[in-house]
Structure formats: structure tokens, C-alpha cells
Amino acid sequence: MSANALANQKYGLLIHYDFCTGCHSCEMACKKEYGLEQDQFGIKVAQYGPVQNSEKKWEFFYMPMLTDLCTLCAPRVAEGKLPTCVHHCQAKVMQYGTIDELAEQLKLTPKSALFAPKCNA
Amino acid sequence: MPFGKVSTPVQWEEDGYTVTRTNSWSAPGDHPTGAGMKLYVKDGILEKVEGDPEHSILKGALPIRMLSLPEYVYNPDRVIYPMKRDPKKRGDNTAWERISWDEAYDMIVGKVKEYTEKFNSNSIITFVGTGREAGNWGPTISCRVFNSPNICYMQSGWSCYGPRMAVTSYVLGAPYPEVDYAAQFPDSYDDPRYTYPGCILLWGKEPLKSNPDGFWGHSLVDMMKKGTKFITVDPRLTFEAANSEFWLQPRPGTDTALAMAFLNVIINEELYDYDFVENWTFGFEEFTKRIQDMPPAKAAEICGVPEEKIIGAARFFAKSKPGAVQWGLAIDQNPNGVQLGECLIAIMAICGCIDVPGGNVMGAIDIGGLGSGYSDLDPQDKINEQIGVDEFPALVRTLQFTDPDSVLDQLESGAPFKLKMGFFTSANAIANPCNVPKRWENALNTLEFNVATDIFINPTISATCDLFLPVNTYAERDMYVATHYGAVGLWIGGIKKAITVGEAKSDVEILRTLGKKLRPELWQYDTDVEYINDQKLKTLGITMEELWEHGWWHVDYEYQKYAKGKLRADGLPGFMTPTGKIELYSTMIEAWGDDPMPYYKEPPTSPVSTPEYAAEYPLVLSTGARTWSYFHSEGRMVPKLREVEPNPLVDINPKDAKKYGIIDGDWVWLENSYGKCKMKASVQPGQKEGALAAQHGWWYPERDASAPELFGVYEVNVNNLTPYKTVGVLGFGAPYKCLMCKIYKA
């Protein structure tokens, strides 16, 4: 990816949270990569449920949220690597790319969210 | 040879770092699932780790226990030199003094010779932990170095993995049949021979957190994405349960009734695989009669699971092709667990799951027992002298370990002879597996000389040991890691030394060095690699050097080995059991003295079996709830892991919480007639009403290490509530997952 492309494009993460297991690997990878202190996160996993929606169906899912400390791992990306949260995600539910391509992808994957963190500004 | 596909040598230079490709095992502990990692070292210091995207199973992903490795390696609490302490000062953690390795080895060799000459080498007992690599070497150091058959895993009823391995050896004639997650194929799921399971029956297990024994937990999510359905049997609403077609929530300890009812439905509705039953099982007719004892309506009442759910789930599983059963620790931690294991293997067998693509695979190799040392006992028949062999011959002879409660008896009574020396290989007994832990502490202190190998001073070492030997982490050693310890061989990875820390040594180096001094005729090896190549890998035709070069090795796998004459020593088709079939009627269990077919028995204490006890202690208590951060009693001193899981938790249903006046986050006492412990309540709507789920293995590294505080281990130890010698007919399975207690605010 060229510096020019980086400059002209907006990037983000598409998170297919249907399959996020809440394993904390994204949080830990980020904290280790950037030496974050206790209670500081570049990405943090939130939880919904478990809540019983019907006799048969429980809803219980996790959602990793990007904070203002997230840089979308610009230094790693410049070296041709994936952002560390994406790289280490055990459930493989995170995708890095341009907002445009991820938005297309979003249409095809229910229970997903597209994050464009503040570092895009 | 199906080696791994990697694009680099085992070590290379990158941006000022020396990078080493390795595969995790222990220490820090984990089961041998071998996460692929790259270790980044600068000026001899491990600065960071990264998942290896070329790894055939994890593909770059890493659990937090591996991601935090540097904080473990360089933890300020870590001890990296040998230390000794006057035995009169046991319990005083300030009384340690640093010594050299030479002095440490001389002390051990002197004591071993003294006890062997004055008494008998059987008076030396080796204690092993679970899961970690060191557990692999317990029999080796005991038999091949100390010449003693007395190896002990200090959990009543050997209630971890042992019962499942025993039942499968009796009924299936093989080690644990694992869910097929394509670990054996270099191209993983893309191998044309592979099929995703249609349905996984997940019974008493939480693989996402535990990555158990030889299974990569998150492969369940890979399968889920490809359409695999799940049936989860668990009193807790796990992520897996929430994403299942059927979630069955039995009262803990009643699962054997539930499994019998599954079989009742599958057999009576003729949903089973006729050909497989006809050709490859033994005793189907008697088994069919027996299973009539447990119609679904009866199981529904016993287990507290709706009848229609039992019927629906059983039908769904039997009709899903291929089906696979993932069965966990709940089978081991139940005196009725052998019968539950029989039922689950029967479900695999009659539903046609055994050794088919996407079903339950059977290992193609077995290097688990190789070089273990039993054959080096001198004289050979010492193996018949293992403690507990008279009371529990099935357990002792099948697992070739002592019976743990019988070891406690012998330590306390000094009969039939007094044990003299204990050697603890990564075994934090009183904080983790022991039932009646305070009794065990006192019993261990009857030993004259106790040696521990570990990374940190833990409560057991502080309370009972005289000599501490620092072991190193997997970043500091050369080793291999094999799924299921090599007993269900699918995949073997190379572990490559990247750094040196202090004077810490590998488990194998310690036992090799002691071996050379005590029985030099058996220990010609000068390096760990020489030893591993000769004792473990030679039979496979591979070497450590090749594992490093190629990253890992996939067993050349073949399905349906039973049909091709590849399981039996005589080369005939069939299974390695007395009848050559999968024994639904188990001739071996019958020979050992238990009923040859499954039966249901209530837990030792339960609302049904002991209503008076239940009036005082009304809640069913399961221990051993898994966490993301910790492997058993390890890891609480690692700051980033502790941040994720700061407190010991007990899960409670909201209705029970209300009933007992507890709100989320309250500190509570759990108490029964054996003892009590203090934990933090986590109110969980997905927890079975009337049942609690408590974590295990807790101690507080930040608290005073010396007795009586001992890192707060007795305040938080849930095993204060577990009983002595309350096991099944053959000696397997103490009720760690089906106790009774009361709960009240602290």
C-alpha cells in the first residue's frame, strides 16, 4: 500500500460480531503493541446478554469497540502487516480495509459493524 | 512426509530483531495445542511476540496467555536461581537462600541414595501437575531416574482426563477420540479429504477458553461459520451454548441419565447406523435392554431438562451427518462418570461418528507413552507396587499412576511404609487439584525432603518444600509439542529456544542431569534434543531439526483405520479391545468389577440422594469454571492477565441471588460440611437455577507468601469444599463438579 493511497483513502475495520467470542485477544494484542496502561484500551470488548429473547433463543454476543487511541496500526500497516487486533483475532471476525470496500462487504454480512475510528479524521 | 509449509528458517533477522518461530506449550502452562508464534528478541531480551500467520491451525491468532508471554518471562516475582531452605523453616518464605545448581543436584542425589539404601526407592514419590509439559516427564523422572513406581497426580479419583482415557481404552481400545478439526492436514480444512461436522454434541466442556489437551478451541467457530450445528449440554450458558440449536441445562452430576436417555431415543427410534452397529460393536442387544431403564421422561425429571428437548436433541444429533462428540472434564469429575463416558462413546459409535471425516478421529500414532520409563524400573515388577493398587486396581493399573487418596492415607499413617521424599514437577497441589487441601499440606509435611521445580514460589512450595529448582519457559527451551501429549497424534510442532533467563533450566535438562548421576547406564544423552530425538521422535522417522526447519509435522492420516486392519497389533480389522469391537457391553469394565453397561447413580450429595444435607446446603456446586486468563493456578501475577480476570468468581442464577440476598459483585462465602471459601458473586441469567459454578486454582501472589497466609490460598480455595475418597466403583471420578453448599454474603 503506498503512502499516497493511505493519504487519499479512509480506512476502517469491519467486525462480524455474530462470531466474536469475547476472548480479549484484540485488547491484549493492542495493549502489548502500544504498551498501554491498565484501563487504557485501543480496542475494548463490550458484551450484550445473555438475554432470553424467546422460549428457545438466547442472545449473547460481544462487540469490540475502537477507542480514540486506535491508530488502525498505521506503523504495522506501513510494513505490510495487518493491524494487530485483526492479526490475532481468534474467531477471525475482523477485516481491515478501505471504508468503501468494507461498506460493500457490510451489505452481505448481517450482525456486522463498520468502524471508522477518529484517526481517520 | 507431510511437514508444515513455511517460508522462513527457524530463526531470522528482521528490523534489528532476531526472530524465532516456535509453537507454545509450557511453561507458562497450556494444554499441548501448540499455538504458532514468532518471538522477537533484541539484545537477548524477548520484547514481543506475534502469532504466526503460516501456522496451519491458528493461522496467526493467539490467545491472551501467549500474547502476554514477556510479562510472564520477566515477572519480578519469578525465581531464576536454585534455592534451599532449612526443613525446620517450611512455611517461612523469607528463609530461602540462593545456591548453585551443583549444590542442588548434590543434595538430591545424596538424599535419593540415602533413602534407596536405608529404605527402598519406593519411598520417593513424584508429584505431577496437569496439562503442562512437566506432567509428561513425571513417570520418566520417577521410574527412570529415582527407580520408584510412585507417581502421583494429587486429584481425588484422578479426575482430569484420566477417567476419559481409561474408559476409551476399555470400550474403544484407543486413546481419546477427538473432534476432527483438520489438524492432521497441511491445508487444514481445505484438504479434499476433510468434511465439516454436521453437528457437534458439546458435553460438559468449554473449549474456547480451555483449548483442551489436543483441540484448538476456536476451531469450533471456524466450523460454526461453515454451518456446523451445535448441541450443548452445560449448566452454564456459554458462548457455545448461546449459539446452539439445542442447549440442555442439566442439574450438575446427573448427565449420565441424560446420555442414557439420548441413547434410548436413538435406539428405540432406530436412528442409528445399522451397518456400523452390526459390524463393529459388541453387546448391542443387551445394551438396548439396559437403555430401556432410562426413558426421556425419567431423565427429564432427574436432570431438570424438558423431555421434548431431550428427544429433539437426540434426534437432531443422530440425523446430522457427520456427527461428532466433544466431551469434557465434567465426565471426569463425577463418580458416575465412567458410565457417562461409556454412553458418550456409544453415541459416537452407533451414530457412525468414529474415525470418519468430520467425526471423531482416532490418532494415527501414539508417542505418548514412549520412553516414559516404566520399563526401566529395576526390578520390573516394582510396577505392581504402586500405592493404591490393591484398593483401586483398575485406576492404578490402567493409568499406571498411584491412587491419590491412597497416597494421602499412606502419608498420614506411615503404613505400610513411610514415604520419605517428594519431588514436585510443576505441581501446585494445595492451590489447584487437591481435595481436602489442608489435610494434604499437613500430609506432605510428613515427608523429610521435598523438592520443587517451578517458575514461581507458589503456596505449595512455600508451605512444604526444602529445595527450589527454577525451570524455564517454552521461550527458553528446545522441545516438541504434540496434540494430546502424542497419544492422539494429529500434529507435532517444534519448540525452539530464543532466550536464556537467569539459571533456569528445562524439565528435561533437570531429569537428564539427575539421571546421569543416579543411573548413568540409562542416560547417555548430552542435550535435550538428543534425548527427544532418540526417545520420542525416532519411531516417527522425524527429528527435532526437521520440526524446526518445517515448523511442524502432520501425521499422515487415514480415516476408518478399523476397517483396514490398522488399529490392532495382529493386523486384523477391528478395534484393539478383547472382542475386537467397540464394546457397548464392556468386558474389561466387567473384569475390573463394575457393571459392564451404563447405569445412573445420583451424586454422593444431592437434593435427591441426601435431602437432609441439601436442607442445610441447598445449592449444587460445580468447581473448575474456566477463564480466558489462567491455566489452572498459574498467571495471577501477570498484570495484563489479572486485569482481564481480577477476581475469583462464582456464577449464580439471578433468582438464587435474590433468594440469598446477594447482588452482583458481592463477596460471598461458599460453605459446606467440609469447609468454606470466599469468592465474588457474578449474577448470571444463564446459570442453572439451584446450581453454582466456581472458578478454581486461585491464590493471591500479592499477599504474604509465608504461613499461615500462604498467599491467601485457603481463603479462596474452592477445594476446601471437596471430600476425601468419594469416587466411583473403579476409583475414578470425585464429585468436583457436583458438590453441595450454601452461599452467604461475606
Chai-1 contact restraints between the chains, C-beta under 6 A:
chainA,res_idxA,chainB,res_idxB,connection_type,confidence,min_distance_angstrom,max_distance_angstrom,comment,restraint_id
A,F19,B,V221,contact,1.0,0.0,6.0,A-B,restraint_1
A,T21,B,L208,contact,1.0,0.0,6.0,A-B,restraint_2
A,T21,B,F239,contact,1.0,0.0,6.0,A-B,restraint_3
A,C23,B,W628,contact,1.0,0.0,6.0,A-B,restraint_4
A,H24,B,I64,contact,1.0,0.0,6.0,A-B,restraint_5
A,H24,B,W628,contact,1.0,0.0,6.0,A-B,restraint_6
A,H24,B,V644,contact,1.0,0.0,6.0,A-B,restraint_7
A,S25,B,I64,contact,1.0,0.0,6.0,A-B,restraint_8
A,M28,B,I64,contact,1.0,0.0,6.0,A-B,restraint_9
A,M28,B,L67,contact,1.0,0.0,6.0,A-B,restraint_10
A,A29,B,L67,contact,1.0,0.0,6.0,A-B,restraint_11
A,K32,B,L67,contact,1.0,0.0,6.0,A-B,restraint_12
A,Q38,B,E643,contact,1.0,0.0,6.0,A-B,restraint_13
A,P50,B,L237,contact,1.0,0.0,6.0,A-B,restraint_14
A,P50,B,A242,contact,1.0,0.0,6.0,A-B,restraint_15
A,P50,B,P685,contact,1.0,0.0,6.0,A-B,restraint_16
A,P50,B,G686,contact,1.0,0.0,6.0,A-B,restraint_17
A,W58,B,A242,contact,1.0,0.0,6.0,A-B,restraint_18
A,F60,B,A242,contact,1.0,0.0,6.0,A-B,restraint_19
A,H87,B,G60,contact,1.0,0.0,6.0,A-B,restraint_20
A,H88,B,G51,contact,1.0,0.0,6.0,A-B,restraint_21
A,H88,B,A61,contact,1.0,0.0,6.0,A-B,restraint_22
A,H88,B,L62,contact,1.0,0.0,6.0,A-B,restraint_23
A,Q90,B,A61,contact,1.0,0.0,6.0,A-B,restraint_24
A,Q90,B,H218,contact,1.0,0.0,6.0,A-B,restraint_25
A,A91,B,H218,contact,1.0,0.0,6.0,A-B,restraint_26
A,A91,B,V221,contact,1.0,0.0,6.0,A-B,restraint_27
